[in-house]
Amino acid sequence: MQQVLALLGSPRKLGNSELIAKEISRHIPESHRLLLIRLPQMEIRPCRACYTCLFDTCPQQDDFLGILEALIESDALILVAPTYLLSANASVKKLVDRGLSFYPYFEQLWGKPAVAVAVAGIPGMEGFTKLCLESAVRLMGGQLKASEVVYGALPGEVFMNHENRQVAKTLARALFGPSPDLQEIPWRCPACGGDTFRFLSPDQVRCMTCSSPGKAQISEGRISFAVHPPEDHFFLTLEGARRHLDWLRGMKQRFLQKKKELKAICLDYRKEGKWLQGRMNEENRRVTGAESIKEDSP
Ligand SMILES: Cc1cc2nc3c(=O)[nH]c(=O)nc-3n(C[C@H](O)[C@H](O)[C@H](O)COP(=O)(O)O)c2cc1C
């Protein structure tokens, strides 16, 4: 029996994200067990940029490694998150920020099938939530089979629109189905299937999902993208990801070589400005009436 992991970026119990994930699960044709993780409930501490995870396990004692284990042990992933202020709920980014820890496990994670759903309350106001989720899947080594945006604000509202049940069904079938033909849709990135591009000039673009550079071209009023991923692109092949891990590990050596020079640059900025601290302090109430941050003591 397959194991499907649903990572939910919503704090709401029985909210739209949870319902969508469960509706997808109901329609997955393959026999499977559904495991769910509500990311905002998990303790995922900020990455400390120590790079220990590239050589050993992350030293932070929180829920991250448990989530990573669940991901490794699962056969497929459903990632669903609500839009918060035009982006995915921050719990998704908190997970992804710890993502250097994924690299040493890419042999187990690579190519895991995944579908992603961005939920937004206001039609058209999903911002870059879908992009965030697609990137998250890629950064976890997953193979994105399909992704969608659905609208609904109140808990459950997403299924007041019957079409969204159909969306869930389509995603369910896609999860263990064949890989999408990336060349089929000309207005998507032919390297990764992404549909968000940054224009670097009137015709030069970069895919915001896989970072491949390319050209936008218009023929007979239709736009298409000719993208040329770098040869050892670390998002597109496991071999590229392995090479990127080696490159990242090599940073330690490069740092040691240039340590003196780097230190001199940094220390030049040591004394500027006054730091404010996030410590809450009753005496310090100012504008909002809330306990405000205070100045760092020298
Ligand atoms: C703090 C906050 C910010 C939100 N920002 C947006 C937004 O920028 N665009 C949007 O369309 N919906 C926004 N919403 C609405 C949610 O995306 C919507 O209610 C969604 O259905 C919540 O999914 P859930 O039930 O899975 O939590 C916001 C909701 C909250 C609580």
The ligand as an SDF file (V2000), in Angstrom:
LIG
                    3D

 31 33  0  0  0  0  0  0  0  0999 V2000
   -3.9530   36.6800    7.4730 C   0  0  0  0  0  0  0  0  0  0  0  0
   -4.7030   36.2860    6.2340 C   0  0  0  0  0  0  0  0  0  0  0  0
   -4.3090   36.8080    5.0250 C   0  0  0  0  0  0  0  0  0  0  0  0
   -4.9720   36.4520    3.8430 C   0  0  0  0  0  0  0  0  0  0  0  0
   -4.5440   36.9570    2.6640 N   0  0  0  0  0  0  0  0  0  0  0  0
   -5.1630   36.6200    1.5150 C   0  0  0  0  0  0  0  0  0  0  0  0
   -4.7010   37.1290    0.2610 C   0  0  0  0  0  0  0  0  0  0  0  0
   -3.7320   37.8610    0.1590 O   0  0  0  0  0  0  0  0  0  0  0  0
   -5.3830   36.7730   -0.8560 N   0  0  0  0  0  0  0  0  0  0  0  0
   -6.4770   35.9570   -0.7980 C   0  0  0  0  0  0  0  0  0  0  0  0
   -7.0600   35.6990   -1.8480 O   0  0  0  0  0  0  0  0  0  0  0  0
   -6.9170   35.4290    0.3760 N   0  0  0  0  0  0  0  0  0  0  0  0
   -6.2790   35.7380    1.5190 C   0  0  0  0  0  0  0  0  0  0  0  0
   -6.7080   35.1910    2.7140 N   0  0  0  0  0  0  0  0  0  0  0  0
   -7.8300   34.2710    2.7200 C   0  0  0  0  0  0  0  0  0  0  0  0
   -7.4150   32.7950    2.7950 C   0  0  0  0  0  0  0  0  0  0  0  0
   -6.4900   32.4780    1.7930 O   0  0  0  0  0  0  0  0  0  0  0  0
   -8.6630   31.9310    2.6290 C   0  0  0  0  0  0  0  0  0  0  0  0
   -9.5660   32.2110    3.6780 O   0  0  0  0  0  0  0  0  0  0  0  0
   -8.3900   30.4460    2.5780 C   0  0  0  0  0  0  0  0  0  0  0  0
   -9.5790   29.7710    2.2760 O   0  0  0  0  0  0  0  0  0  0  0  0
   -7.8720   29.9260    3.8910 C   0  0  0  0  0  0  0  0  0  0  0  0
   -7.6220   28.5570    3.7470 O   0  0  0  0  0  0  0  0  0  0  0  0
   -7.7860   27.5430    4.9690 P   0  0  0  0  0  0  0  0  0  0  0  0
   -9.2440   27.4230    5.2450 O   0  0  0  0  0  0  0  0  0  0  0  0
   -7.1880   26.2800    4.4870 O   0  0  0  0  0  0  0  0  0  0  0  0
   -7.0380   28.1270    6.1170 O   0  0  0  0  0  0  0  0  0  0  0  0
   -6.0680   35.5490    3.8960 C   0  0  0  0  0  0  0  0  0  0  0  0
   -6.4480   35.0140    5.1400 C   0  0  0  0  0  0  0  0  0  0  0  0
   -5.7840   35.3820    6.2860 C   0  0  0  0  0  0  0  0  0  0  0  0
   -6.2070   34.7870    7.6130 C   0  0  0  0  0  0  0  0  0  0  0  0
  1  2  1  0
  2  3  1  0
  2 30  2  0
  3  4  2  0
  4  5  1  0
  4 28  1  0
  5  6  2  0
  6  7  1  0
  6 13  1  0
  7  8  2  0
  7  9  1  0
  9 10  1  0
 10 11  2  0
 10 12  1  0
 12 13  2  0
 13 14  1  0
 14 15  1  0
 14 28  1  0
 15 16  1  0
 16 17  1  0
 16 18  1  0
 18 19  1  0
 18 20  1  0
 20 21  1  0
 20 22  1  0
 22 23  1  0
 23 24  1  0
 24 25  2  0
 24 26  1  0
 24 27  1  0
 28 29  2  0
 29 30  1  0
 30 31  1  0
M  END
$$$$
